[in-house]
């Protein structure tokens, strides 16, 4: 007799509820998909979740926002490809100074090409420890995508496209991993690792894909290569 084959069907599993990722941002009045500027309610949600030392979970949807200040302990968790911040203007979209243990995961940050001040990034952090940007997408920054100074942490697994200047800039890192990022369409450089004095800052740049870099300031000599630059700052 012919052998009989039985197919065992695996039951479908629903996606975990937002509350499983952390404290649901909608509990603070944040509204996914709203046409309103939600800077104030998002800032309140960030502050309160950080004080409670819990991640802030952002359901799928579009969130229009200006400058948001990151606090120590801020953990923003979205649904990759579905949670999107749209910039409405300001010096940066997300900014931290002296903030530690910060994480951004699964969020699309759309700068909309809105011009940023010089030496600013859509994500802008000064003097922080253990700052991690993972599995995010940064689109259309009107300046740099990420700007770090005196920061340790991890920038990994992100997609950064259409930055007006450089995708990732780090000055005087305190130990930084930059890995597995896809960088496309910047006007200056892909990645710049810089120091104000010659020395080792413990940065590792590994397995990044960089393409369509325009070297906008002109040439690729005094500005470094048109993809990755490692140099003391001048």
N, C-alpha and C positions, 0 to 999 in steps of 0.2 A: 504494500500500500504506500502511496506517496506520503512523504512526511508532511505534517501539518505545521504551518507557521502561525504563531499568534503574535499580533502586534499589540503591545501595551501602550496605551495612550497616556501621555503625561498631562495631568490636569493643568490648565492655565492658572497662573498666579497673578493676582492683581498687583499693581505697583503699590509700594508701601505708602501709607498716608503721609502727608507733609509732617504731621506731628511726630512721626518716627525719625525724622531727620533732625529735629530740634524744636524749639519753641516757634509756633506758627506766627509769621509776621502779621497775618490778618487779625490776630487778637489785639493788635495795637492800632487797628484802623487802616492798615495798609491795604490797598485795593488793587489786585492784579488787573491789568487792562484798562485802568482808569486813564482818561485824557488829562486829568489834573496833574499839576506839579505836586509830587508827594515827598518832597525833601523833608519837611518838618516831621511827618509821621514816620518816615523811614529813620530819621535821626533818633527820634524817641525810642523806636524799636531797637535800634543798634545799642543805644545807651543802656536800656533796661536789660536786654539780654546779656550784655557784657557784665553788668553788675551782678547778675544772677549766675554768671559763669556757665551759660548754656549756649549752644549754637542757635542762630536765628535762621529758620527755614523759610525760604521764599518760594511759594507755589509758582507753577507756570504762569506766564503773563508778562506784560510790558509794564515797567515802572519808570515814569518820567521823574528825573531828579537833577538837582544841582549838586553843589559840594556837600559831601557827607564826610564827617570826621570819624575816623576809626579810633576806638578805645582799646586799651590793653585787654586782651581776652576776647576781642570781637571775632566771631566765627560766622561768616555768611555762607549759607549752603543753598544752592539752587538746583534745579533740574536741568542738566546739561542740554543745551539747544532749545530750551523752552522758557527759562527764566532770563529776562532781558532788562537791563537798565539802559534807559535812553537819556543822554545828557541834554540839559536845557541851558547850561552855561555856568561859568565860575572858573576859579583858578585850576581846579581839578575835579574829577568826579569822586574819587575816594582818596582821602589824605590822612596821614598819621604822623605824629611827631613824638618821639620817645615812647612809642607804643610797642608792647611786646606780646608775643603769642597770638598773632593775628592770622586768620585763615580765610581765603576766598576760594570757593570750590563750586564748579558747575554753573557759573554765571556768565552771561554775555554782557559786555560793557560796550555800548555803542556811543562813540563820541560825536557822531554826526558831522564831523569835519569842523566843529566849532573851534576857533583859534584859541589856543592856550597861551599864557605868558611864556616868555623865554625860560628855558631850563625848568619846565614843568612836565609832568606826565599825567595821563588820565588817571593812573594810580601813582600816588606820590608819597613816599615814606622817607622820613629823616630820623636816623638814630634809633632804629628798632631792632629787637632781637626776635628770632624765630618768626619771621613773616613769610607766609606761604601762599603763593598763587598757583593753584593747580587745576587742570581741566577746565579752564575758562577760555573765553574768546574775547579779544579786545579789537574792536573795529573802529576805523575812522577817527583816530585821535587827531585833534588839531595841533598837537605837539608831539611829545614822546608817548609811547604806549605805557611804559613803566619807568619811573625814575626813583632810584634808591640812593641814599647817602648814608654811610656808616650803618649798614643793615646786614644782619645775618638771616639766612632763611633759604627758601626754595622757590624757584620759578620753573615749573615743570609741566609738560603735557598740555601747553596752551597753544592756541592759534591766534596770531597777532597779524592783522592785515591793515593796509592803507594808513599807516602812520605818517603824519606830515614831516616828521624828522626821523627819529630812531625808535625802533621797537622796544629795546631794553637798554637802559643806561644804569650803571652802578659806579658810584664813587666810593673809594675807601671801604670796601666791603669788610665785614668781620667774619667771613666764612659763608659763602653763597654757592648754591648749586643752581646752574642754569642748564636744563636738560630737556630733550625730547620736545622742544617747541617747534612749531611751524610758523615761519615769519615770511610774509609776502608783501611786496608793494610799498616799501618805505622810501622816503625821499632822501635819506642821508645814509644811515648805517642800519645793519640788522641788530647787532649786539655790541655795546661798548662797555668794556671793563676798564675803569680808569682809577688812578691814584693821584693824590696831591704830592706824594713823595715816593721814590722808588722803594719797593719792598713787596713782600708776599702777603696777600690778603686772604689766602685760602680759598679763592674762587675756583670752581670747576665748571667748565663749559663743555658739555658732552652731548653728542648725537642730536644736534639741532639741524633743522632743514631751513635753509635761507635762500630765497630767490626773488628776482625782480626788484633788486635794490638799485636805486637811481643815482646815488652819490651826488645829490642835488647841489651841495656847495661847490662842486667842480673838482674833477680829477679824483684820484684815489691815493695820492701820495701823502701830502701833509695831513690829510683827513683820515689816514688809515686805509685799510682795504675797504671795498664797498660791501663787506659782509660782516666781519667781526674785527673789532679793534681792541688791542690790549696795550695800554700805554700809561705812563705818568701824565697827569693833567698838566697843561701848560698855562 
